[in-house]
């Protein structure tokens, strides 16, 4: 079994939640912060960076889960969530509007986190040793 399963699942879930936190709390932080800080926080580069990291890490973690647990549905669910995140970033606020972009980000992030959570629970259910360090 692969020993990196736990680390990649947790890291991928963390990146999903980072998307949500950035999307919903960055405007509040900008209002409360100095103007020089707002430029670095609100930059669209952060959106691209999170998705750039989330896609390969999530696919890797879910792929390991499939290899370890033989449940393909979690990989499909996670991939669907990642597609929603990519669409939210690519289409952005210009085409989707602020609420549309936030909604798509929230839904995509929740789906990706759910897939990783199910992946982790399947491991515990099977009592496999792929999550041991």
C-alpha positions as a LaTeX table, in Angstrom:
\begin{tabular}{lrrr}
\hline
Residue & $x$ (\AA) & $y$ (\AA) & $z$ (\AA) \\
\hline
Unk1 & 0.00 & 0.00 & 0.00 \\
Unk2 & 1.03 & 3.61 & $-0.49$ \\
Unk3 & 1.92 & 5.40 & 2.75 \\
Unk4 & 1.32 & 8.90 & 1.36 \\
Unk5 & $-2.47$ & 8.53 & 1.19 \\
Unk6 & $-3.25$ & 10.36 & 4.44 \\
Unk7 & $-0.92$ & 13.26 & 3.70 \\
Unk8 & $-2.24$ & 13.85 & 0.20 \\
Unk9 & $-5.90$ & 13.54 & 1.25 \\
Unk10 & $-5.43$ & 16.03 & 4.08 \\
Unk11 & $-3.40$ & 18.44 & 1.96 \\
Unk12 & $-5.97$ & 18.32 & $-0.84$ \\
Unk13 & $-8.81$ & 18.95 & 1.60 \\
Unk14 & $-6.84$ & 21.89 & 2.99 \\
Unk15 & $-6.42$ & 23.38 & $-0.47$ \\
Unk16 & $-10.15$ & 23.03 & $-1.09$ \\
Unk17 & $-10.87$ & 24.90 & 2.09 \\
Unk18 & $-8.25$ & 27.52 & 1.18 \\
Unk19 & $-10.30$ & 28.28 & $-1.95$ \\
Unk20 & $-13.40$ & 28.85 & 0.15 \\
Unk21 & $-11.62$ & 30.93 & 2.77 \\
Unk22 & $-9.92$ & 33.11 & 0.18 \\
Unk23 & $-13.10$ & 33.57 & $-1.83$ \\
Unk24 & $-15.32$ & 34.53 & 1.08 \\
Unk25 & $-12.97$ & 36.22 & 3.54 \\
Unk26 & $-10.54$ & 38.09 & 1.30 \\
Unk27 & $-12.97$ & 41.00 & 0.74 \\
Unk28 & $-13.44$ & 41.44 & 4.51 \\
Unk29 & $-9.70$ & 41.26 & 5.11 \\
Unk30 & $-9.11$ & 43.83 & 2.39 \\
Unk31 & $-11.54$ & 46.25 & 3.97 \\
Unk32 & $-9.83$ & 45.84 & 7.34 \\
Unk33 & $-6.26$ & 45.92 & 6.04 \\
Unk34 & $-3.91$ & 48.50 & 4.62 \\
Unk35 & $-4.04$ & 49.16 & 0.89 \\
Unk36 & $-0.64$ & 47.58 & 0.17 \\
Unk37 & $-1.83$ & 44.33 & 1.74 \\
Unk38 & $-5.01$ & 44.35 & $-0.30$ \\
Unk39 & $-3.10$ & 44.25 & $-3.56$ \\
Unk40 & $-1.34$ & 41.05 & $-2.66$ \\
Unk41 & $-4.41$ & 39.34 & $-1.19$ \\
Unk42 & $-6.99$ & 40.14 & $-3.87$ \\
Unk43 & $-4.74$ & 39.35 & $-6.78$ \\
Unk44 & $-6.22$ & 36.85 & $-9.21$ \\
Unk45 & $-2.87$ & 35.07 & $-9.09$ \\
Unk46 & $-3.92$ & 33.57 & $-5.76$ \\
Unk47 & $-6.94$ & 31.95 & $-7.40$ \\
Unk48 & $-4.78$ & 30.47 & $-10.13$ \\
Unk49 & $-2.13$ & 29.36 & $-7.64$ \\
Unk50 & $-4.60$ & 27.50 & $-5.42$ \\
Unk51 & $-6.19$ & 25.74 & $-8.39$ \\
Unk52 & $-2.75$ & 25.03 & $-9.89$ \\
Unk53 & $-1.82$ & 23.23 & $-6.66$ \\
Unk54 & $-5.21$ & 21.67 & $-5.94$ \\
Unk55 & $-5.72$ & 19.91 & $-9.27$ \\
Unk56 & $-2.58$ & 17.74 & $-9.38$ \\
Unk57 & $-2.52$ & 17.06 & $-5.63$ \\
Unk58 & $-6.19$ & 16.09 & $-5.55$ \\
Unk59 & $-5.90$ & 13.91 & $-8.61$ \\
Unk60 & $-2.82$ & 12.24 & $-7.14$ \\
Unk61 & $-4.52$ & 11.62 & $-3.77$ \\
Unk62 & $-7.74$ & 10.36 & $-5.32$ \\
Unk63 & $-5.76$ & 8.22 & $-7.76$ \\
Unk64 & $-3.92$ & 6.64 & $-4.83$ \\
Unk65 & $-7.25$ & 6.10 & $-3.14$ \\
Unk66 & $-8.52$ & 4.27 & $-6.19$ \\
Unk67 & $-5.39$ & 2.10 & $-6.30$ \\
Unk68 & $-5.64$ & 1.33 & $-2.58$ \\
Unk69 & $-9.41$ & 0.95 & $-2.22$ \\
Unk70 & $-10.65$ & 0.15 & $-5.73$ \\
Unk71 & $-13.50$ & 2.70 & $-5.54$ \\
Unk72 & $-13.56$ & 4.70 & $-8.77$ \\
Unk73 & $-16.56$ & 6.87 & $-7.83$ \\
Unk74 & $-14.50$ & 9.02 & $-5.43$ \\
Unk75 & $-12.09$ & 9.84 & $-8.23$ \\
Unk76 & $-15.00$ & 10.88 & $-10.48$ \\
Unk77 & $-16.63$ & 12.96 & $-7.73$ \\
Unk78 & $-13.35$ & 14.73 & $-6.97$ \\
Unk79 & $-12.62$ & 15.34 & $-10.64$ \\
Unk80 & $-16.07$ & 16.90 & $-11.07$ \\
Unk81 & $-15.40$ & 19.25 & $-8.14$ \\
Unk82 & $-12.02$ & 20.18 & $-9.62$ \\
Unk83 & $-13.66$ & 20.96 & $-12.95$ \\
Unk84 & $-16.04$ & 23.32 & $-11.14$ \\
Unk85 & $-13.08$ & 25.05 & $-9.46$ \\
Unk86 & $-11.24$ & 25.43 & $-12.76$ \\
Unk87 & $-14.37$ & 26.79 & $-14.46$ \\
Unk88 & $-14.83$ & 29.31 & $-11.63$ \\
Unk89 & $-11.25$ & 30.52 & $-12.02$ \\
Unk90 & $-11.21$ & 30.56 & $-15.82$ \\
Unk91 & $-14.58$ & 32.25 & $-16.32$ \\
Unk92 & $-14.09$ & 34.41 & $-13.24$ \\
Unk93 & $-16.08$ & 37.30 & $-11.96$ \\
Unk94 & $-16.35$ & 38.91 & $-15.40$ \\
Unk95 & $-18.56$ & 36.16 & $-16.84$ \\
Unk96 & $-20.07$ & 34.60 & $-13.73$ \\
Unk97 & $-20.42$ & 37.67 & $-11.55$ \\
Unk98 & $-19.12$ & 37.79 & $-7.99$ \\
Unk99 & $-21.91$ & 35.63 & $-6.56$ \\
Unk100 & $-21.63$ & 33.12 & $-9.42$ \\
Unk101 & $-17.87$ & 32.76 & $-8.98$ \\
Unk102 & $-18.20$ & 32.38 & $-5.20$ \\
Unk103 & $-21.02$ & 29.86 & $-5.52$ \\
Unk104 & $-19.13$ & 27.75 & $-8.05$ \\
Unk105 & $-15.99$ & 27.90 & $-5.89$ \\
Unk106 & $-17.90$ & 26.88 & $-2.79$ \\
Unk107 & $-19.69$ & 24.00 & $-4.50$ \\
Unk108 & $-16.52$ & 22.76 & $-6.23$ \\
Unk109 & $-14.48$ & 22.97 & $-3.03$ \\
Unk110 & $-17.11$ & 21.13 & $-1.03$ \\
Unk111 & $-17.31$ & 18.38 & $-3.64$ \\
Unk112 & $-13.53$ & 17.94 & $-3.70$ \\
Unk113 & $-13.33$ & 17.89 & 0.11 \\
Unk114 & $-16.22$ & 15.39 & 0.22 \\
Unk115 & $-14.40$ & 13.07 & $-2.21$ \\
Unk116 & $-11.25$ & 13.16 & $-0.09$ \\
Unk117 & $-13.27$ & 12.61 & 3.08 \\
Unk118 & $-15.01$ & 9.58 & 1.56 \\
Unk119 & $-11.64$ & 8.31 & 0.35 \\
Unk120 & $-10.28$ & 8.55 & 3.89 \\
Unk121 & $-13.37$ & 6.91 & 5.44 \\
Unk122 & $-13.18$ & 4.03 & 2.97 \\
Unk123 & $-9.66$ & 3.38 & 4.12 \\
Unk124 & $-10.75$ & 3.30 & 7.75 \\
Unk125 & $-13.68$ & 1.04 & 6.86 \\
Unk126 & $-11.38$ & $-1.43$ & 5.11 \\
Unk127 & $-8.83$ & $-1.12$ & 7.93 \\
Unk128 & $-6.04$ & $-0.89$ & 5.40 \\
Unk129 & $-2.61$ & 0.37 & 6.34 \\
Unk130 & $-2.24$ & 3.00 & 3.63 \\
Unk131 & $-2.76$ & 5.84 & 6.12 \\
Unk132 & $-0.05$ & 4.76 & 8.49 \\
Unk133 & 3.07 & 6.87 & 8.57 \\
\hline
\end{tabular}
